[in-house]
Amino acid sequence: MEYQTRLESEIDTIAFGMTLAESLFEGGRIYIKGDLGAGKTTLCRGILRRFGFEGAVKSPTFTLVEPYELPELSIYHFDMYRLSDPSELEYIGVDEYFQPGNLCLVEWPERAQDRLPTGDLEIQLSIIGRSRNVLLRSIANESLCQEVAKRHRLKSSAIGHKLTVGDDPD
């Protein structure tokens, strides 16, 4: 099942991340896709804000991973944009981050090819004018996807149709 919404501003993107975080207290693997400037790091900022992190949230483009050891959860923010070869992930011990109870937020997961464990959710951000279109889909955790959709009041529809915000999910 897929869910879709439109975010009109950076504030909306942060709010969506905070709502998403409400479903992530037990950890998970969130794969975030989109072109440069689509709002991937802003979405991560919203998630981190919900868990109490108030500092600067920047994309870990050069370090590949930025750890956040927070009272409620360990969060690892990955950015695979500059990954030149997926085998580089072995050097940073990527498997150690993807442990049960940790939350891994991965920007540009497609660049890691098959070197990452299966994600729970995929979020695709697309720029449409000044707003962002968000497509939320389950990879390996349909119940998590449905919970996020319910919390954000997303309505599902057949794939390929416009989906709306504001109604209860099916």
N, CA, C and O of each residue as an XYZ file, in Angstrom:
680
protein
N       0.843     -1.171      0.000
C       0.000      0.000      0.000
C       0.890      1.236      0.000
O       1.968      1.243      0.594
N       0.430      2.260     -0.663
C       1.157      3.525     -0.719
C       0.268      4.640     -0.210
O      -0.957      4.591     -0.327
N       0.912      5.642      0.356
C       0.218      6.827      0.844
C       0.962      8.034      0.308
O       2.174      7.987      0.097
N       0.234      9.109      0.089
C       0.849     10.290     -0.502
C       0.274     11.537      0.136
O      -0.895     11.579      0.518
N       1.109     12.544      0.244
C       0.660     13.852      0.699
C       1.546     14.919      0.080
O       2.576     14.618     -0.523
N       1.139     16.141      0.234
C       1.929     17.274     -0.233
C       2.295     18.121      0.970
O       1.452     18.391      1.826
N       3.538     18.535      1.035
C       4.030     19.397      2.093
C       4.336     20.752      1.473
O       5.113     20.844      0.523
N       3.735     21.787      2.000
C       3.820     23.111      1.376
C       5.036     23.922      1.796
O       5.369     24.916      1.152
N       5.711     23.504      2.887
C       6.819     24.329      3.390
C       7.815     23.473      4.172
O       7.585     22.292      4.430
N       8.915     24.104      4.536
C       9.905     23.437      5.376
C       9.284     23.075      6.724
O       9.557     22.008      7.275
N       8.453     23.965      7.247
C       7.781     23.701      8.523
C       6.896     22.461      8.403
O       6.855     21.643      9.322
N       6.184     22.312      7.277
C       5.358     21.120      7.049
C       6.220     19.855      7.003
O       5.823     18.809      7.516
N       7.394     19.956      6.389
C       8.286     18.802      6.278
C       8.799     18.398      7.657
O       8.863     17.209      7.968
N       9.162     19.367      8.478
C       9.604     19.074      9.842
C       8.453     18.461     10.635
O       8.651     17.493     11.370
N       7.261     19.016     10.489
C       6.094     18.482     11.204
C       5.798     17.047     10.771
O       5.453     16.209     11.605
N       5.929     16.757      9.475
C       5.725     15.392      9.000
C       6.762     14.463      9.626
O       6.428     13.351     10.035
N       8.027     14.910      9.706
C       9.077     14.113     10.340
C       8.774     13.861     11.805
O       9.011     12.763     12.308
N       8.251     14.867     12.496
C       7.910     14.698     13.908
C       6.761     13.701     14.065
O       6.768     12.882     14.984
N       5.786     13.770     13.177
C       4.674     12.813     13.219
C       5.173     11.414     12.912
O       4.783     10.453     13.576
N       6.024     11.295     11.919
C       6.617     10.004     11.573
C       7.342      9.415     12.785
O       7.235      8.219     13.057
N       8.073     10.252     13.501
C       8.849      9.798     14.658
C       7.968      9.191     15.743
O       8.428      8.330     16.493
N       6.727      9.617     15.840
C       5.806      9.066     16.837
C       5.655      7.552     16.694
O       5.304      6.869     17.656
N       5.915      7.035     15.512
C       5.783      5.600     15.245
C       7.124      4.875     15.303
O       7.189      3.683     15.000
N       8.187      5.565     15.682
C       9.531      4.991     15.580
C      10.253      4.821     16.914
O      11.478      4.702     16.936
N       9.525      4.808     18.013
C      10.163      4.699     19.323
C      10.863      3.365     19.541
O      11.712      3.253     20.425
N      10.524      2.366     18.760
C      11.191      1.063     18.884
C      12.296      0.890     17.849
O      12.864     -0.195     17.720
N      12.604      1.953     17.112
C      13.642      1.893     16.092
C      13.063      1.553     14.735
O      11.847      1.527     14.547
N      13.947      1.295     13.799
C      13.520      0.954     12.447
C      14.531      1.403     11.417
O      15.568      1.982     11.741
N      14.202      1.121     10.165
C      15.058      1.468      9.029
C      14.207      2.236      8.032
O      13.332      1.667      7.380
N      14.473      3.537      7.917
C      13.697      4.416      7.057
C      14.595      4.840      5.899
O      15.631      5.471      6.109
N      14.199      4.494      4.687
C      14.974      4.815      3.500
C      14.312      5.992      2.797
O      13.141      5.936      2.421
N      15.087      7.060      2.628
C      14.558      8.326      2.134
C      15.195      8.644      0.787
O      16.414      8.769      0.672
N      14.350      8.771     -0.224
C      14.822      9.021     -1.580
C      14.321     10.372     -2.077
O      13.318     10.895     -1.592
N      15.028     10.919     -3.038
C      14.620     12.177     -3.647
C      15.822     12.888     -4.228
O      16.964     12.614     -3.861
N      15.550     13.799     -5.134
C      16.615     14.573     -5.758
C      17.265     15.506     -4.745
O      16.752     15.692     -3.641
N      18.396     16.091     -5.128
C      19.039     17.106     -4.297
C      18.039     18.223     -4.021
O      17.351     18.691     -4.929
N      17.964     18.643     -2.770
C      17.068     19.736     -2.400
C      15.623     19.337     -2.188
O      14.769     20.203     -2.000
N      15.329     18.048     -2.214
C      13.937     17.598     -2.083
C      13.435     17.627     -0.639
O      12.228     17.539     -0.414
N      14.326     17.746      0.339
C      13.899     17.838      1.732
C      14.213     16.624      2.586
O      13.639     16.457      3.662
N      15.114     15.780      2.121
C      15.455     14.561      2.872
C      16.032     14.886      4.254
O      15.599     14.324      5.260
N      17.000     15.788      4.296
C      17.616     16.149      5.568
C      16.636     16.923      6.448
O      16.662     16.778      7.670
N      15.790     17.727      5.857
C      14.772     18.446      6.627
C      13.820     17.459      7.293
O      13.433     17.651      8.446
N      13.446     16.416      6.581
C      12.601     15.372      7.157
C      13.317     14.714      8.347
O      12.712     14.485      9.395
N      14.598     14.419      8.174
C      15.389     13.831      9.270
C      15.453     14.782     10.457
O      15.404     14.347     11.607
N      15.563     16.076     10.183
C      15.588     17.069     11.252
C      14.297     16.988     12.077
O      14.341     17.054     13.306
N      13.162     16.848     11.410
C      11.891     16.721     12.112
C      11.855     15.499     13.010
O      11.374     15.566     14.141
N      12.363     14.384     12.509
C      12.412     13.161     13.317
C      13.281     13.379     14.545
O      12.885     13.037     15.659
N      14.454     13.943     14.347
C      15.371     14.192     15.460
C      14.798     15.186     16.471
O      15.019     15.040     17.674
N      14.069     16.190     15.996
C      13.449     17.159     16.904
C      12.453     16.459     17.832
O      12.380     16.770     19.020
N      11.692     15.517     17.286
C      10.704     14.799     18.110
C      11.384     14.010     19.231
O      10.807     13.831     20.303
N      12.593     13.546     18.987
C      13.319     12.804     20.011
C      14.153     13.721     20.905
O      14.943     13.243     21.719
N      13.982     15.038     20.757
C      14.603     15.981     21.668
C      15.910     16.594     21.220
O      16.496     17.375     21.969
N      16.394     16.278     20.037
C      17.654     16.853     19.583
C      17.399     18.262     19.054
O      16.600     18.453     18.136
N      18.080     19.244     19.636
C      17.866     20.645     19.267
C      19.023     21.252     18.476
O      18.918     22.388     18.015
N      20.113     20.526     18.313
C      21.280     21.056     17.614
C      21.075     21.094     16.102
O      19.999     20.782     15.591
N      22.130     21.483     15.411
C      22.097     21.536     13.949
C      22.047     20.111     13.390
O      22.744     19.216     13.867
N      21.224     19.928     12.393
C      21.143     18.642     11.701
C      21.595     18.889     10.280
O      20.920     19.557      9.498
N      22.745     18.337      9.966
C      23.272     18.490      8.610
C      23.381     17.115      7.979
O      23.459     16.101      8.672
N      23.386     17.096      6.701
C      23.510     15.831      5.996
C      24.942     15.327      6.128
O      25.882     16.065      5.835
N      25.123     14.091      6.560
C      26.477     13.544      6.723
C      27.075     13.083      5.392
O      27.495     11.934      5.252
N      27.105     13.979      4.439
C      27.540     13.642      3.090
C      28.964     13.110      3.042
O      29.239     12.164      2.305
N      29.870     13.693      3.809
C      31.270     13.282      3.730
C      31.625     12.194      4.738
O      32.537     11.405      4.492
N      30.929     12.140      5.855
C      31.229     11.133      6.875
C      30.384      9.872      6.701
O      30.662      8.856      7.337
N      29.382      9.918      5.871
C      28.419      8.842      5.600
C      27.421      8.614      6.720
O      26.274      8.265      6.444
N      27.814      8.800      7.977
C      26.878      8.568      9.082
C      27.118      9.580     10.199
O      28.257      9.907     10.532
N      26.027     10.063     10.763
C      26.072     10.946     11.925
C      25.277     10.271     13.039
O      24.070     10.072     12.905
N      25.952      9.915     14.146
C      25.235      9.260     15.249
C      24.607     10.286     16.199
O      25.178     11.345     16.456
N      23.432      9.951     16.706
C      22.743     10.755     17.711
C      22.348      9.803     18.833
O      21.398      9.032     18.695
N      23.071      9.857     19.933
C      22.768      9.018     21.098
C      21.834      9.828     21.987
O      22.278     10.680     22.757
N      20.542      9.558     21.876
C      19.529     10.316     22.598
C      18.951      9.468     23.728
O      19.055      8.242     23.693
N      18.344     10.106     24.728
C      17.829      9.339     25.866
C      16.850      8.221     25.482
O      16.873      7.149     26.086
N      16.012      8.459     24.509
C      15.001      7.466     24.151
C      15.462      6.454     23.117
O      14.900      5.364     23.012
N      16.496      6.818     22.349
C      16.830      6.002     21.187
C      18.181      6.408     20.610
O      18.569      7.574     20.683
N      18.890      5.448     20.039
C      20.087      5.758     19.247
C      19.639      5.892     17.799
O      19.024      4.985     17.237
N      19.959      7.041     17.204
C      19.562      7.323     15.824
C      20.826      7.502     15.001
O      21.759      8.191     15.414
N      20.846      6.875     13.834
C      21.977      6.979     12.918
C      21.466      7.523     11.594
O      20.626      6.912     10.934
N      21.990      8.686     11.221
C      21.577      9.391     10.007
C      22.661      9.166      8.950
O      23.788      9.640      9.090
N      22.307      8.448      7.907
C      23.230      8.129      6.824
C      22.928      8.983      5.605
O      21.776      9.334      5.351
N      23.967      9.313      4.853
C      23.816      9.950      3.547
C      24.770      9.235      2.605
O      25.989      9.354      2.729
N      24.209      8.498      1.671
C      25.006      7.680      0.754
C      25.331      8.397     -0.557
O      25.843      7.780     -1.490
N      25.034      9.704     -0.629
C      25.197     10.426     -1.889
C      26.617     10.326     -2.454
O      26.778     10.119     -3.657
N      27.625     10.465     -1.638
C      29.014     10.452     -2.112
C      29.666      9.076     -2.039
O      30.877      8.951     -2.219
N      28.885      8.068     -1.781
C      29.411      6.704     -1.742
C      29.878      6.329     -3.147
O      29.074      6.271     -4.077
N      31.163      6.079     -3.297
C      31.668      5.757     -4.629
C      31.555      4.270     -4.939
O      31.443      3.876     -6.100
N      31.584      3.457     -3.904
C      31.450      2.011     -4.089
C      30.746      1.448     -2.863
O      31.167      1.732     -1.742
N      29.697      0.665     -3.037
C      28.970      0.122     -1.892
C      29.839     -0.673     -0.917
O      29.487     -0.792      0.256
N      30.956     -1.214     -1.375
C      31.829     -1.971     -0.476
C      32.442     -1.078      0.605
O      32.918     -1.584      1.621
N      32.437      0.253      0.400
C      32.952      1.181      1.410
C      32.181      1.062      2.724
O      32.708      1.394      3.785
N      30.954      0.596      2.657
C      30.136      0.477      3.862
C      30.715     -0.521      4.849
O      30.473     -0.419      6.052
N      31.473     -1.480      4.351
C      32.119     -2.438      5.249
C      33.142     -1.753      6.151
O      33.324     -2.163      7.298
N      33.808     -0.720      5.652
C      34.839     -0.020      6.415
C      34.268      0.770      7.585
O      34.954      0.991      8.583
N      33.012      1.196      7.463
C      32.413      1.935      8.586
C      31.611      1.012      9.499
O      31.006      1.473     10.466
N      31.602     -0.279      9.204
C      30.883     -1.235     10.031
C      29.386     -1.027     10.001
O      28.725     -1.028     11.039
N      28.857     -0.850      8.808
C      27.442     -0.503      8.650
C      26.503     -1.481      9.359
O      25.462     -1.069      9.870
N      26.851     -2.754      9.397
C      25.978     -3.744     10.038
C      25.773     -3.460     11.525
O      24.725     -3.784     12.084
N      26.758     -2.866     12.152
C      26.660     -2.591     13.589
C      25.604     -1.535     13.908
O      25.051     -1.527     15.008
N      25.322     -0.657     12.970
C      24.320      0.388     13.187
C      22.901     -0.163     13.075
O      21.995      0.303     13.767
N      22.708     -1.139     12.217
C      21.377     -1.661     11.907
C      20.976     -2.778     12.872
O      20.578     -3.865     12.450
N      21.086     -2.497     14.160
C      20.718     -3.451     15.193
C      19.292     -3.168     15.667
O      18.837     -2.026     15.607
N      18.588     -4.191     16.133
C      17.241     -3.962     16.670
C      17.274     -2.892     17.767
O      18.171     -2.874     18.609
N      16.294     -2.018     17.737
C      16.214     -0.943     18.722
C      16.862      0.349     18.282
O      16.614      1.393     18.885
N      17.698      0.311     17.235
C      18.276      1.530     16.676
C      17.378      2.051     15.572
O      16.669      1.282     14.921
N      17.409      3.357     15.363
C      16.693      3.971     14.250
C      17.721      4.431     13.229
O      18.584      5.253     13.537
N      17.627      3.905     12.021
C      18.537      4.274     10.937
C      17.755      5.031      9.872
O      16.809      4.508      9.285
N      18.167      6.267      9.637
C      17.582      7.120      8.611
C      18.598      7.175      7.473
O      19.718      7.646      7.671
N      18.225      6.704      6.295
C      19.189      6.567      5.208
C      18.753      7.387      4.002
O      17.749      7.078      3.359
N      19.521      8.441      3.702
C      19.312      9.208      2.482
C      20.095      8.543      1.352
O      21.203      8.053      1.566
N      19.525      8.529      0.170
C      20.139      7.935     -1.015
C      20.441      6.443     -0.821
O      21.539      6.011     -1.171
N      19.523      5.643     -0.284
C      19.809      4.226     -0.032
C      20.116      3.434     -1.301
O      20.804      2.415     -1.242
N      19.617      3.888     -2.432
C      19.858      3.172     -3.687
C      21.337      3.117     -4.051
O      21.754      2.227     -4.792
N      22.134      4.051     -3.547
C      23.573      4.052     -3.843
C      24.326      2.947     -3.114
O      25.443      2.594     -3.492
N      23.712      2.404     -2.073
C      24.338      1.313     -1.312
C      24.056     -0.038     -1.957
O      24.593     -1.060     -1.532
N      23.226     -0.037     -2.968
C      22.816     -1.258     -3.677
C      22.310     -2.294     -2.684
O      21.379     -1.997     -1.936
N      22.861     -3.458     -2.643
C      22.344     -4.521     -1.771
C      23.129     -4.641     -0.467
O      23.056     -5.678      0.191
N      23.873     -3.614     -0.078
C      24.719     -3.680      1.121
C      23.992     -3.284      2.408
O      24.570     -3.369      3.491
N      22.741     -2.856      2.302
C      21.972     -2.485      3.488
C      20.906     -3.541      3.750
O      20.431     -4.192      2.820
N      20.527     -3.711      5.022
C      19.410     -4.620      5.300
C      18.119     -4.050      4.710
O      18.046     -2.864      4.389
N      17.135     -4.876      4.574
C      15.850     -4.435      4.049
C      15.286     -3.345      4.946
O      15.308     -3.465      6.171
N      14.784     -2.289      4.337
C      14.195     -1.198      5.097
C      12.780     -1.531      5.546
O      12.152     -2.459      5.037
N      12.292     -0.757      6.509
C      10.903     -0.879      6.944
C       9.998     -0.015      6.083
O       8.955     -0.467      5.610
N      10.409      1.238      5.883
C       9.627      2.193      5.100
C      10.516      2.875      4.078
O      11.712      3.070      4.298
N       9.913      3.232      2.966
C      10.583      4.071      1.977
C       9.769      5.339      1.846
O       8.543      5.302      1.735
N      10.462      6.455      1.859
C       9.827      7.753      1.662
C      10.478      8.393      0.452
O      11.694      8.583      0.416
N       9.661      8.724     -0.537
C      10.141      9.377     -1.755
C       9.664     10.820     -1.726
O       8.462     11.074     -1.663
N      10.598     11.769     -1.771
C      10.263     13.192     -1.800
C      10.508     13.729     -3.196
O      11.560     13.491     -3.789
N       9.532     14.454     -3.715
C       9.647     15.042     -5.051
C       9.308     16.521     -4.972
O       8.365     16.917     -4.286
N      10.076     17.327     -5.672
C       9.815     18.762     -5.722
C       8.730     19.023     -6.757
O       8.825     18.586     -7.904
N       7.689     19.752     -6.327
C       6.614     20.171     -7.233
C       6.395     21.653     -6.979
O       5.731     22.036     -6.015
N       6.957     22.485     -7.851
C       6.893     23.927     -7.623
C       7.640     24.278     -6.353
O       8.826     23.977     -6.218
N       6.943     24.919     -5.418
C       7.549     25.281     -4.134
C       7.228     24.268     -3.044
O       7.695     24.407     -1.913
N       6.445     23.259     -3.368
C       6.063     22.265     -2.364
C       6.767     20.936     -2.628
O       7.510     20.784     -3.599
N       6.515     19.991     -1.747
C       7.097     18.658     -1.856
C       5.983     17.626     -1.859
O       5.050     17.701     -1.060
N       6.087     16.687     -2.743
C       5.190     15.543     -2.744
C       5.890     14.435     -1.958
O       7.083     14.193     -2.147
N       5.158     13.772     -1.089
C       5.705     12.696     -0.276
C       4.954     11.419     -0.622
O       3.726     11.365     -0.553
N       5.707     10.401     -0.991
C       5.146      9.077     -1.235
C       5.712      8.154     -0.168
O       6.926      7.980     -0.068
N       4.839      7.568      0.618
C       5.215      6.680      1.704
C       4.799      5.276      1.324
O       3.642      5.037      0.978
N       5.746      4.338      1.385
C       5.402      2.950      1.065
C       6.137      2.011      2.005
O       7.240      2.289      2.475
N       5.487      0.900      2.257
C       6.082     -0.133      3.091
C       7.087     -0.926      2.269
O       6.841     -1.235      1.104
N       8.206     -1.250      2.875
C       9.142     -2.193      2.267
C       8.965     -3.532      2.975
O       8.704     -4.551      2.336
N       9.111     -3.523      4.310
C       9.014     -4.772      5.070
C       8.147     -4.642      6.316
O       8.109     -5.558      7.138
N       7.448     -3.515      6.468
C       6.668     -3.315      7.686
C       5.375     -2.572      7.354
O       5.270     -1.366      7.574
N       4.404     -3.293      6.829
C       3.133     -2.695      6.427
C       2.404     -2.059      7.605
O       1.790     -1.003      7.451
N       2.463     -2.686      8.781
C       1.746     -2.110      9.928
C       2.346     -0.764     10.330
O       1.611      0.137     10.735
N       3.671     -0.608     10.226
C       4.307      0.674     10.515
C       3.855      1.714      9.493
O       3.551      2.851      9.856
N       3.811      1.338      8.245
C       3.373      2.245      7.185
C       1.940      2.719      7.455
O       1.644      3.908      7.338
N       1.066      1.794      7.811
C      -0.325      2.150      8.094
C      -0.429      3.048      9.325
O      -1.232      3.980      9.346
N       0.377      2.772     10.349
C       0.360      3.602     11.558
C       0.795      5.031     11.241
O       0.176      5.986     11.712
N       1.852      5.185     10.450
C       2.319      6.517     10.072
C       1.234      7.230      9.269
O       0.961      8.407      9.502
N       0.623      6.529      8.338
C      -0.431      7.131      7.520
C      -1.593      7.587      8.396
O      -2.150      8.662      8.173
N      -1.958      6.793      9.375
C      -3.056      7.153     10.267
C      -2.696      8.374     11.103
O      -3.504      9.292     11.244
N      -1.489      8.388     11.655
C      -1.055      9.521     12.485
C      -1.028     10.821     11.686
O      -1.376     11.881     12.206
N      -0.619     10.739     10.433
C      -0.534     11.949      9.609
C      -1.826     12.190      8.824
O      -1.938     13.146      8.057
N      -2.783     11.310      9.035
C      -4.094     11.410      8.395
C      -3.995     11.367      6.873
O      -4.601     12.175      6.169
N      -3.222     10.412      6.388
C      -3.094     10.196      4.951
C      -4.145      9.199      4.508
O      -4.475      8.268      5.242
N      -4.662      9.388      3.330
C      -5.647      8.465      2.785
C      -5.006      7.691      1.647
O      -4.338      8.261      0.785
N      -5.221      6.392      1.661
C      -4.667      5.575      0.585
C      -5.662      5.499     -0.553
O      -6.852      5.772     -0.398
N      -5.134      5.121     -1.694
C      -5.957      4.922     -2.875
C      -5.206      3.954     -3.757
O      -4.097      3.533     -3.429
N      -5.802      3.606     -4.865
C      -5.109      2.713     -5.791
C      -3.837      3.387     -6.279
O      -3.805      4.599     -6.489
N      -2.794      2.592     -6.457
C      -1.525      3.134     -6.934
C      -1.765      3.827     -8.270
O      -2.448      3.299     -9.148
N      -1.200      5.000     -8.403
C      -1.347      5.757     -9.636
C      -2.419      6.828     -9.544
O      -2.486      7.701    -10.409
N      -3.252      6.785     -8.527
C      -4.259      7.815     -8.339
C      -3.761      8.854     -7.356
O      -2.901      8.571     -6.522
N      -4.299     10.051     -7.456
C      -3.950     11.092     -6.498
C      -4.495     10.705     -5.136
O      -5.643     10.274     -5.020
N      -3.686     10.855     -4.118
C      -4.094     10.542     -2.762
C      -4.264     11.845     -2.004
O      -3.646     12.853     -2.349
N      -5.081     11.833     -0.994
C      -5.414     13.057     -0.324
C      -5.041     13.023      1.143
O      -4.808     11.959      1.717
N      -4.988     14.198      1.740
C      -4.697     14.358      3.148
C      -5.978     14.737      3.865
O      -6.824     15.428      3.297
N      -6.134     14.295      5.109
C      -7.218     14.779      5.921
C      -8.281     13.745      6.240
O      -9.056     13.951      7.174
N      -8.351     12.671      5.527
C      -9.314     11.618      5.826
C      -8.607     10.500      6.542
O      -7.387     10.366      6.453
N      -9.371      9.691      7.255
C      -8.785      8.527      7.917
C      -8.349      7.526      6.879
O      -9.016      7.382      5.854
N      -7.231      6.813      7.111
C      -6.795      5.804      6.154
C      -7.784      4.659      6.094
O      -8.531      4.418      7.042
N      -7.783      3.962      4.982
C      -8.672      2.816      4.793
C      -8.344      1.711      5.754
O      -8.993      0.665      5.738
